[in-house]
């Protein structure tokens, strides 16, 4: 089964036109580079499960990844670049424009495991409380304010439960509240499935951004010169922002158009198609591909070759016009509706003698 | 690196000179990135604002003599709301729309009236207070997203669909979407409500999208949620091959809408009224690109055919 899958894949790949391959190659290249950066970031992570209170006076990002708090600003352009990449090249939808970048930054401040826990529990509590809040018919600002208090409440509760000190400042709290608000708006607008899908996308993009931000490569760039990172990413974003081609997800979305066309083209028998399909067609397939038997002499048996034995294949009757509902039709004159309908079988005028009584 | 992102220039050969429309399958499709670039190029900010506000769009369209859906009243502030009395001012069948609403949010329809009570299509009664509450909510901006705080309620007489089209669907109003570049129609589709879409002609809610051939006005193929169909699933009437009545007038109307509002790239929503023929419901400044999947044609190729240069 595996080998069949592999051969299928090879066949499809062999038939892919260069126009399909080009964006795929670029996409695969970008994905590979991102994967390498994420692995670099993962290897750079000192400890996943260390509680923030064990770091003493050090900031979380410093203790786990060696990223100075003052350098948090430096990795911001890299996050912006990845968000632009995810949106305009890959075509992933997420909450808000730069929310994934902000969430990644919040994760850097809270920790690789604690970050998602804090975010997840905030969203969960927000989900439980939001319907009640909406019933109070609050303004958006009021809603956000209550959410901020809720997130702080969740943080305090987590600190009590885990018996630790989370070094969280205002920024991650506001980000969490914003995510909860976005989540709820999306839920109201498009339903639970769409909101969950967007939340998943946002989360995955944030995770990728987080680990790319703390990879050796990024840290090296920051260490080399404070100017290098913003300048390089600004240039890269400028190039990427001019990308006008199809997004990777759009290739998938519009694939039915060219796949169906290709199928339609294959059904028309064409000797040049042989290079695509070297296997001889089965009789059924051959019959399907054969041109219609309009006015062609068909020889089925030796008897057909006898004098006067050949017959012309009758022309297939044209498909009747689809019945068009038309209320005006009743007022139109009906010309030729009696007797000349093509569907009615022709009767000859001769006497029909079927049995002895007819004579 | 830059060359990866640039579209390869078409090779100059004799064949290319003869057939400039021929494009590669992936090149002929308009992606969101390219659509946004086109909108930035052709749709000025002021025109987009005009298109978004249904009242302003209607004024602009009617100034050009383009047939729009009728208007009973426009209520844009609380003072005119106080002076408004539904039992006195409203016809028997009407539609209330928020001027800045999107995706059909906040649209209330009444199909008949008995005494001082109107009835929705589903049979739910609407008293005068219900109607006033809805208008109040619209005027307060309850359906206009989070950008605008105030809105206008647009009250229109209910459109009775052309019987030819109405017979196709179990309930609801079918509408046509025509995408135009300047005054050239590029692609058209017919959106048909189903029972599953609850009478709404919204493709996301499982309405049928049917591609209409620009030349003949006949339906070429129909899709529900990406599945090709030939007959309407609820009424069982054959869709493929159906001739949209008054097709020439639809195209003429659509081609005049964009320029009237000031949009270079526009998507016009058109209904076929029983008495008045094709009428414009609204003109979209950011028309979606799903129509390509429905017509199985690429918008980019169509634009290249009418002379748009993408380089």
Boltz contact constraints between the chains, C-beta under 6 A:
constraints:
  - contact:
      token1: [A, 19]
      token2: [B, 24]
      max_distance: 6.0
  - contact:
      token1: [A, 19]
      token2: [B, 26]
      max_distance: 6.0
  - contact:
      token1: [A, 20]
      token2: [B, 26]
      max_distance: 6.0
  - contact:
      token1: [A, 26]
      token2: [B, 4]
      max_distance: 6.0
  - contact:
      token1: [A, 88]
      token2: [B, 33]
      max_distance: 6.0
  - contact:
      token1: [A, 243]
      token2: [B, 5]
      max_distance: 6.0
  - contact:
      token1: [A, 244]
      token2: [B, 33]
      max_distance: 6.0
  - contact:
      token1: [A, 244]
      token2: [B, 34]
      max_distance: 6.0
  - contact:
      token1: [A, 244]
      token2: [B, 37]
      max_distance: 6.0
  - contact:
      token1: [A, 246]
      token2: [B, 31]
      max_distance: 6.0
  - contact:
      token1: [A, 247]
      token2: [B, 31]
      max_distance: 6.0
  - contact:
      token1: [A, 250]
      token2: [B, 31]
      max_distance: 6.0
  - contact:
      token1: [A, 254]
      token2: [B, 29]
      max_distance: 6.0
  - contact:
      token1: [A, 257]
      token2: [B, 296]
      max_distance: 6.0
  - contact:
      token1: [A, 258]
      token2: [B, 25]
      max_distance: 6.0
  - contact:
      token1: [A, 322]
      token2: [B, 238]
      max_distance: 6.0
  - contact:
      token1: [A, 322]
      token2: [B, 241]
      max_distance: 6.0
  - contact:
      token1: [A, 324]
      token2: [B, 243]
      max_distance: 6.0
  - contact:
      token1: [A, 325]
      token2: [B, 164]
      max_distance: 6.0
  - contact:
      token1: [A, 325]
      token2: [B, 167]
      max_distance: 6.0
  - contact:
      token1: [A, 326]
      token2: [B, 164]
      max_distance: 6.0
  - contact:
      token1: [A, 327]
      token2: [B, 163]
      max_distance: 6.0
